[in-house]
Amino acid sequence: MPTTRHHRLIYFLALAALGCPLFLPANCTYYGEQPYPMRLVVLAPWVREVAWCVTVAAIPCFLALMILAAWHRRNLGVAASLGAVFLLLPIECGYVLYRDSGAWTVEDKVLASDGRTYLLLDSSTLDRQAMAIGRLRTRNLFYKDIEVLGTARIAEKGSWAAIIAPAGKGDLQYRELYLSPSGLLLGLRHGRQCLLAFDVNRQRFIGPGEIEHLSPFALLDHDTAPSQSDLHQVMEHMRSIRPPAPGYPHRDQIEAGLQHFNPQIRDIARRLLDLYPHDLTGEPPGTRAAWAALQ
C-alpha cells in the first residue's frame, strides 16, 4: 500500500474508479413466469459513459502511483501490487463487454391513446437478435423502469408480417415503433417487417406466429396515401415465394382491403390479389379464426 495518507486516498479512489463498470450493468432484468423478462431497468446512456470516463481517468493515477512507489526500493512490493491491479484492467474490460453484450436498448417510443408511453427495445449479440415492446413504468435522470409486454426473436426464417407504411415516412431506421389508427403498436425492422405488435385497446400482445395474420394495411387510414416503395417491396416479396410463408399477406387480409374506405387501398388490394397464386383458393386451417381474433 502507499505509505502516505494522501497516497492511500488516491490509491483507493483509483481502485474504485477502475471498478466502476463492474457495478453498473447496462440493464437489470427481473424475470417473471413468462419466457420473456417482465421488468427491465435500463440505465441512461450518460451514466455508463461517465463510468467509463472515470475508469479511463483512473489509469494515469495508477501509473503515477506505480512510478512513485518504484522510485524508492522499499516500495517495490507496492509497485508490484499496483502493477498487478493495472494488468487486471483488460480482464475487467473483457468481462464487462461480454456481460453487456446483448443488453436491451431503447430504440423508439410512442405515446399511445391511453396516455402511456410504449417503447421498442432491441437486444443484439453475434448469434442472437430480439425485439420487445415495453411500457414505461417510471423514469428519472439515471434509469428507465420498463414493463416488458412481449418479445420476438429475429431469425432468418422467422415469423413476420409485411407492412405498408404511409407515404412520406422515408427509409426505416434500425428499429421503429408505429401506432396504427386502430390502436395497434407495431414493432418494425428493416424492410417494414413487423415482428411483434401490441393492441393498446385490448391490452393484448401479438407475437410470433400470430403476427403473420396482421393486415399489410394496418397503418393506413381512410385518407392516408401508401408508401410506393413499401408497396413495391411487398409485391416483390409475393412474386418471389409461395404462400403460406412469413411476410406473405393472407388472402383474407387482402380481400378485406377491397372494402376499405380508402380508394388507394382498394386499388392496392386488387393488385395484390392478382399476384396471389391462382391454384390456391383458400388459406391454411385456422387462418380465418386467427384473423378474426385480430379485428
Buried (B, 14 or more C-beta within 10 A) or exposed (E): EBEEEEBEEBBEEBBEBBBBBEEBBBBBBEEEEEEBBBBBBBBBEEBBEEBBEBBEEBBEBBBBBBEBBBEEEEBEEBBEBBBEBBEEBEEBEEEBEEEBEBBBBBBBEBEBEEEEBBBBBBBBEEEEBBBBBBBBBEEEEEBBBBBBBBBBBBBEEBBBBBBBBBBEBEEBEEBBBBBBEBBBBBBBBEBBBBBBBBBBEEEBBBBBEBBBBBBBBBBBBEEBEBBEBBBEBBBEBBEEEEBEEBBBBBBBBBEBBBEBEBEBBEBBBEEBBEBBEEEEEEBEEEBBEBBEEBE
